[in-house]
Amino acid sequence: MNEAELASGYPELLADLADQIACKLLEFGIEPERAAEAGFAAAEHIRANWSGQSLYVPKGVEYELSKRDMVIFERCNGRNHEVLAREYNLTVMRIYQIIKAVKAELLRKRQGALFET
């Protein structure tokens, strides 16, 4: 998004959205001009489909925690609870809780409603 387009009254939030998308596309190796075009096109698509709506963007705390918890579970070898606790700035007890919760969730997903009444 260039200065002329911003000066033309294009909404600042959408301009920033276009820039954020373009930056992410650059990380994927897309050429700068194409990334900018795609970012603007995506912002325009959102404007056309969602304009006038109140939009709340959640922080995704549960999503981030679940990713972290899965990494902790995968890295746990049964003897490195203290190391993981230090690395993730958690207590050893919390590491045990995470391992237990992830195991239970994986079991629940595998078995589904097998034992539910």
Secondary structure, DSSP 4 states (H G I P E B T S, - for coil): --HHHHHTT--HHHHHHHHHHHHHHHHTT--HHHHHHHHHHHHHHHHHHHTTS-------HHHHHHHHHHHHHHH--SS-HHHHHHHTT--HHHHHHHHHHHHHHHHHHHHTTTT--
